[in-house]
Amino acid sequence: MRTTTLMSLLALPLAMAACDSGQDTAQMNDMPMAENEMMDGEDMPMMEPGSGMQTANAEGTVTAIDAEAGTITVDHGPVPAIEWPAMTMAFGADEQLRSEVSVGEGIAFEFRTGSEGNVITSITKQ
């Protein structure tokens, strides 16, 4: 019984402080950010306006080309701009891009990713 009472006595001030924090939070939301805390966008991936799509660049090796599915599968390195680890995955690619590469070739490529999938927008052979 003493343990329960002791725990209640310790928890009560914390609970009261949490309940009283609403006023402080409202005041904090009205405070301007310090200039050095402003986001400059330097490390942020590019977003296409209104689409929720991101663009990024990667390098890798073509492991498959599927004309029927309209994809190029690439074993690519990490993509820090969008926090992707290295992996092998299929990207949508138009017919012209698919015709420019062969299985086994090293490529650098730009792609967009979002709710509509992952699509290669340009390829450079390496």
C-alpha positions in Angstrom: 0.0 0.0 0.0 2.8 2.4 0.8 4.3 1.8 -2.7 1.0 2.9 -4.4 0.8 6.0 -2.2 4.4 6.9 -3.0 3.9 6.4 -6.7 0.8 8.6 -6.7 2.6 11.3 -4.9 5.4 11.2 -7.4 3.1 11.1 -10.4 0.7 13.8 -9.4 3.1 16.8 -10.0 4.0 15.4 -13.4 0.4 15.0 -14.4 -0.5 18.5 -13.2 2.5 20.0 -15.2 1.3 18.2 -18.3 -2.2 19.5 -17.9 -0.9 23.1 -17.5 1.3 23.0 -20.5 -1.4 24.0 -23.0 -0.9 27.7 -22.4 2.9 27.4 -22.9 2.4 25.5 -26.1 0.1 28.2 -27.5 2.6 30.9 -26.6 5.4 28.9 -28.3 3.4 28.5 -31.5 3.2 32.3 -31.8 7.0 32.8 -31.4 8.9 33.4 -34.6 11.7 31.0 -35.5 15.3 32.1 -35.0 16.9 32.8 -38.4 19.3 29.9 -38.1 16.5 27.5 -37.6 14.8 28.3 -40.9 14.8 25.5 -43.4 16.7 26.5 -46.5 15.6 23.5 -48.6 19.2 22.5 -49.3 18.9 18.9 -48.1 15.2 18.5 -49.1 14.2 16.5 -52.1 12.6 18.4 -54.9 8.8 18.3 -54.9 6.7 18.8 -58.0 4.0 21.4 -57.1 0.6 20.0 -56.2 1.5 16.4 -57.0 3.2 15.0 -53.9 5.9 13.7 -56.2 9.6 13.9 -55.4 12.5 13.8 -57.9 15.9 12.3 -57.1 19.0 11.0 -58.8 20.7 7.6 -58.5 23.3 5.4 -60.0 23.1 1.7 -60.6 23.2 -1.3 -63.0 20.3 -2.3 -65.3 19.3 -5.9 -64.3 16.2 -6.3 -66.5 14.1 -4.5 -69.1 10.5 -5.5 -69.5 8.9 -4.0 -72.6 5.5 -5.5 -71.8 5.4 -4.0 -68.3 7.1 -0.8 -69.4 9.9 -1.1 -66.8 13.6 -1.0 -66.3 14.9 -2.9 -63.2 17.9 -1.3 -61.6 20.2 -2.4 -58.8 20.9 1.1 -57.5 22.9 2.5 -54.6 21.5 4.5 -51.7 19.4 7.6 -52.6 20.1 10.0 -49.7 17.8 12.7 -51.0 14.7 10.6 -50.3 16.3 8.3 -47.6 16.2 5.1 -49.7 18.8 2.4 -49.0 20.5 0.5 -51.9 18.1 -2.0 -53.5 17.0 -3.6 -56.7 13.7 -2.3 -58.0 11.7 -1.8 -61.2 11.0 1.7 -62.4 8.5 2.7 -65.1 10.2 4.0 -68.2 8.9 5.0 -71.6 9.8 3.1 -74.8 12.6 5.5 -75.8 14.4 5.2 -72.4 14.0 1.4 -72.4 15.7 1.3 -75.9 18.7 3.4 -74.8 20.0 0.8 -72.3 20.9 -2.8 -72.1 21.0 -5.3 -69.2 24.3 -5.1 -67.4 25.0 -1.4 -68.2 25.8 1.1 -65.5 23.6 4.1 -65.5 23.0 7.4 -63.8 19.3 8.3 -63.8 16.8 10.8 -62.6 13.4 9.6 -61.4 10.3 10.8 -59.8 8.5 8.9 -57.0 5.2 9.3 -55.3 1.7 7.9 -55.1 1.7 7.2 -58.9 4.8 5.0 -58.6 8.5 5.3 -59.5 9.3 6.5 -63.0 12.7 7.2 -64.7 12.7 10.6 -66.4 16.2 10.5 -67.8 19.2 8.1 -68.2 22.9 8.6 -68.8 25.1 5.6 -69.5 28.2 5.3 -67.4 
